[in-house]
Amino acid sequence: MNNQTLLNRSLKSVWHPCTQMKQHETYPLIPIARGDGVWLYDADGKRYLDTVSSWWVNLFGHNNPRIKDAIKQQLDTLEHIMLAGFTHEPVVELSEKLAKLTGLGHAFYGSDGASATEIALKMSFHYWRNTDKPNKTKFISLQNSYHGETLGALSVTDVAIFKDTYAPLLMQSAQMPSPDFRLAEAGEDAEAFALRCAQALENHVAAHHADLAAFIIEPLIQCAAGMGMYHPTYLRRVREICNEYEVHLIADEIAVGFGRTGTMFACEQANITPDFICLSKGITGGYLPLSAVLTTDKVYQAFYDNSTVRGFLHSHSYTGNPLACSAALATLAIFETDNVLQSNQEKSKLIQAKMQVLTDLPIKHLRTPGVQNTGMIFAFDVDTQNAQFAKQCYQVAVSHELLLRPIGNTVYWMPPYTISEDEIDFMVNTTHQVISSIL
């Protein structure tokens, strides 16, 4: 089947996410037939380098044999069993490994990032109810934050295009000044700005802590805000503030977890442990939907009771799906055996060096190790007044075998960790060519 046939069928039957469908009259869908490594291939055989890891989920390349084999082996024994009243080896082993990696325990599973956010918010609220502090019902997050698009997650998200339409349906939350270094005053360094933003947070928490359940935050990088990066000092102060005023800290590591920032989890760079950690996206290497929330023993014990209503009665039909857990275990095994984090450090330095080819472009913020350790996330802001920059960049890039999805004027790469040096050269040089052609 050729591209046009599949495209037409999709437009007639599929409502695509995060999309104004009418725009596909001008910007055609790309029907993908297969993937291999960092490359995606359409039905006509044209290839595209997947610089965004298929919405930030793919860690070790498409068609990875180790993850595929793990799923196939699991498929021969158990495809699914509900986790209410039952358990199975993959979910137990995965929970044990995640507990060891995060310093938290009792993993509760969902199917996507927004589900993980909902779980953490509900757990925090319910914990305070179970511990005789029922007034602690409100949440705070950062300005420009993104935590998902279900109603609870959207309530702590601060991206107008997603949130404004549904405002009448949402619970109220307060947004704290973002420590995104791009917002700093001229001459203010990243750490000083982070501390100034933390002081604003403390002022709010000190005044409202009796009503606050939790502060939810994307550690180190606010991805949907255009890869807004900030100093780890902010996380350290947040942990201290939350401890002092008895407010939960929820770390949304859905996008930045599993090595994206240079450490397995971003919180490690501030040497802190949150009260809840939300995981998804890369957890299965991008192969199957899965999310998890891990929390402290103290939180878990607050639900452990003879009374059913004091339990956490949240559920998903595919909670802890064995196939997804097997993919996650295979993904963690690759980290363990292939020295991934060290390899990524070397690859990150290589990409940063090659990014110097971009310096002749009109760039406002080129993230460098001197400003923020980005690990395997790379971003820069193009200084242009072209309101169609993101769309044009995407379209021109596709015509040059490159998948780019700028966020506004922010161009970023979050490629699979398996990208080779030749593929890095193609990614960097083609990006330069694409941007130059539309400015």
N, C-alpha and C positions, 0 to 999 in steps of 0.2 A: 504494500500500500504506500502511495507517495505522500509527500508532505501535505499537498493541498487537500487531498481527500480526508486525511485525519484532522486537519485544521477545521474544515467545514463541519465535520461530525462533532468536534469538540464545541464549537460555537453554538451548535444546535442543542447540545445536551448537558454541558458542564457550566456551572457558575463558578468562575475562577476567583481565588481569594485575593484580597487587597487590590481589587481591580475595578475600574469603571469599564464595564464590558463594551460600551460603545466605542471606547478608544481603540478596540481591536479592529475597527473598520480602517484605521490608519496604521496602527502598529500590530502587525500580524503575530499570532501565536507561533511558537517554534515547537513543532512536534518532535519530541526526543524518542529515539528508538532504542538506544543502548548507551551504556557508559563504560569507560575503561580508564583506570587511573584518574588523572585530573581532567580527562576529556569526556565530553558528551557528544553523541553523534545523532543527527536527525535522520528522518526516514529516507532522505536522499543521499546520505553519507557524508554531509558536511559536518565538520567538527567545531567544537567550541571549548576553550579552556575555562574550566569552572572556577573562576577566581573567588566566588562567594560560597563555595562548598555547599551548593544547593540549599541556600538559606541557612548557612552556618552549621549544618549538621554533619557533613561528611569529613571525617578525620583522616582516613587512610586510603582514600581513593575509591572510585567506583569499581565494582567487580572484584573486590578484594577476596582472594581465595580463602583466607583463614576465617573471616567472618562468615562467608557463604557456607563453608564446610560445617561450622558450628551450628548454623541454622538448620542445615540439611540433617545433621545427626540428631538434633533435637526433634525434628519433624518425624523421625522414624519411631519415636517413643511417646511423646506427649506434646500435642499442639496447644492445648489450653485446658485449664481447670479453674473454676472460681476460687478465689483466695479466702472467701468467707467459709470457715469451717474446714479448709483443706490447706495443704502446703505442698511444696515440691523442691527438689534439689537446686535447680537453677536460681530460684528466688532467694533461697536461704544463703547459698554461696555468694550471690551478688550482694545481698544485704550485709554479709560479713565483710566483704571486701570494701564496700562503700563506707562502712563504719570505721574500718581501719584507716582509710584514706582521709576521712573528714574529721575524725575525732568525735563524731556524733553517732547515734544509733537508732534502732527501730525504724527502718525505712518504710515509708508509706508510699505506695505507687499509684501513679496516674498514667495518662497516655500522651500528654503534651505539656508544654511549658506553662500555659495559662492554667491548666488543671493543677499544676504544682503550686502556683501562686495562690489559687483558691484554697488549696489544702492548708498551706501555711497560715493564711489569714484566719481561716476558721479555727485551726488548732490554737492559735494565739488567743483569739477571742474566747474560746471555750476554756482554755487554761485559766484565764483570770476569773471566769464565771465559777469554775470548779474550786478555785482557791479563795472564794469569798471576796473578790474584788470586781463585782459585776459592772461597776462604772467605767472600767477600762475597756472601752469599745471602739476607740478611734485609732486611725492609722495616719502615719506621715510617710512621705516619700520625697524624692528630690525633684526639683524643677527639671523639666524635659525628660523625666523618667519614662520607661516603658516596661510593663510587666505582664502584658497580655491583653486580650480583648474580650474575655468573658466579663460579666458585670462586676464581679469583685475585683478582678485584676485591672479592669479598666478604671475602677474607682481610684486606684493608686497610680495610674498612668497619667502622664502630663504631656500628651501629644494631641494637640487640638483637633487635627483632622480625623483622628480615631474617636476622640472622646466627646466632642461638642454635641453631636447629633443625639447622643444617648444620655446627656447630662441629667434629664429628669428621672432617669431610672437608677442613677448611681448614688451610693452612699458618699457623704462628704468626707474629704481628707484634706490635709494641709501639705503644701509642698515647700520644702526647705531650699535655700540657695544652693545651686549646683556648684561643686568644686571643679567643674570642667575648666581646665587651665586656659582655654581660649577666652574665658570670661574675665580673666584677671586684669587688674589695672596695669598700665604701662610701667615696666620696671619691677613689677611684683613677681617674685619667683613662685614656682609651683607649690612649694611647701608652705610659704607664708600665706598664699591665697587659700590653700586647703585649711589652714588653721583659722583663718578669718571666717570661712564658711562654717567650720565646726563651732565657732563661738556663736554664730547666729542660730545654729541648731540647738546648742545648749540653752540659749535664752528662751527658745520656744518650749523645749522640753521641761525646763525648770518651772515654767508658768502653767503647763498643761498636763504634767505627767500623771496626775490623778485620773485623767480620762484616757490616757494613751495606752493602747495595747502593744503596738509594735511600730518600728521604723523599718521599712523595706527598702533595700538599696541594691543597685548593680555594682558590685565591687570593681574598682579601678577604671572601668570603661562603661559609659552610657552608650550602648551600641546604636540604638535607633535614633539617638540625638545627633547622629553624625560622628560616631566614634569619639565621643567626648571623654577625654582621658584626664585622670587626676592623680595626685600624689598619695601614696599609701598612708601617710600621716593622718589623712582624713579618716580612714577606717579605724586607725588606732584610737583616735579621739572619740569616734562614734561608739566604739565598744566601751570605753570608759564612761561616757555619758549615759549610755543605756544601762550599764551596771549601777551607776549612782542613783538613777531615778526609777529603777525597776520598770524598764520598758524593753520588750523583746527586740532583738536585732535579727531581721530576716535577710539573709544573703541570697539574692537572686543571681545564681551562677549558671543560669540556663544557657546563656550565650557564651559566657567567658570561662566556663569550667572546662576541665579535661585538656589542659595544656595551652589554651588559646593565649593566655597572658604571659606564658613563660614558665609558670609553675602549674602543678596539677590543678589547683584552685587558686583564684585570685586572692582570696583572704590570706593565703600563706605569706604573701609579700608584706602584709602588715602584722604577721604573727598573731592573728586573732582567730577565735572560734566563735561563730555566730550561734544564736539560739536555734535557728532553723536554717537549713540550706536547701535551696531549690535547684534541682538538676534536670536537664533534659537535653535536647539537640544532640550533641556529640556522644551522649551516653551509650548509644548502640552503634557508633561509628557512622550513623546516618542510614542504617538499614531498616529499622523498624521503629514505630512510635513507642516511646516509653518516657516517663518522668518519675522522679522520686523526690520525696521530702524527708530529710533526716533531722532529728531534734535531740535534745538532751534527755538524760534519764529523769531529771526533775520534771520536765514537761510530761514525759510518758507516765510517770507515777501519778500525776494529778488526774489522769483518766482511769487509772487502775482501781476498780471499785466494784462492789456487789451490785450497784445500781446501773442498769443498762443505759439510762439517759445520761449518765456521767461519762460513758464511753464515747469514742469518736466514731459516729455512725455514718460517716461519709463513705461513698463507694463508687467504683467504676466497674463495668462488666469485665473489662480486660485487665484489671489490676494484676500486676506481677505476671503478665503473660510469659509462659516458658520460652517461647521462641524469641521474644524480645530480650528476655533476661540472658539467654544464651548468646545473642549477638553482643550484649553488653559485656558479658564475661570474656568473649573473644577479643573485644576492643581493649579491655583492661589488660588482657594477656599480652597484647602487642606492646603496650606501654612497658610491661614488666620485662619482656625479653629483648626488645629492640632499642633500649636506651633512648626512648623518644624525646624526652625533655632536653637531654644534652644535645641530641641531633638538631632539635628545633632551635636551640640557642645559636648554634653555628649557622643554621640556615637563615635565622633572623638577621644576624650580622651581615650575611651575604646580600640579602634583599635590601637592607638599609644602605649598604654601600652602593648597590646598583641604582637605588633611587636618586642618586645624585644627577642622573641624566634628566631628571624632571625639573631641575633648578632654573632652567631657562623659561619655565612656564610661570604665569602669574599666580603664584601660590601664596595664600595668606598664612596658613599654619601647616608646616611640614613637621609631623611628629618625629622626633629623633630620640635616641636613648638618653640624651642629655636632658630631655624634658620628661619623658615617660617611657619606661620599659614596656613595650607593647607586645612582646613575645611574637606570636604569629598573626598579629593584627596590624595592618599598615593602613594609614589614612592621611589624606591631605585635602585642604580646602582650596578650591579654585576661585580666584577673584574674578568673577564675571557677573554682569547684570542680566545675562540671558536667562529668562524665566523658564525656558525649555531645555536648559543645559542637561539635566539628568536624563530626560527622554532621548535627546539627540545623542548624548554620549552612549547610552545603551544601544541605540539603533546602529550607530556607526561601528561600535565595538563588535556587535554581532556580525556585521558584514566583514569584519577582519578576524573572525574565528575566536573572539574573546567575549566571555560573559562578564559584563560589568553591570552593577546596579547601584549607581550613585544615590546617596541620600541627600537630596537638595544639591548643593554645590560640593558636597564631600564625596570624593572618590576614595574607595577603600578596596583592599584585598584581604580576604580571609581564606586562603587556599587550603586544600588538603595538605597534610604534612608530608605527603609522598612526592610533592612537586620537585622536579629535578632542576639542576642549574640551567640547562638549555630551556626548560619550560619557564623558569624564572625570567631569563633573558627575553623570551617571547612575551611574557606577561608585562614586564616593565616597559620594553621598547614599543610594544603595540599600544599600550595605554598612552604613552607619550605621543605617538602618532595620531591616535584617535582624538585626544584633547586638542592638539595643535590644529587639527583639521576643522574644528568647530568653533574655535575662538576668533 
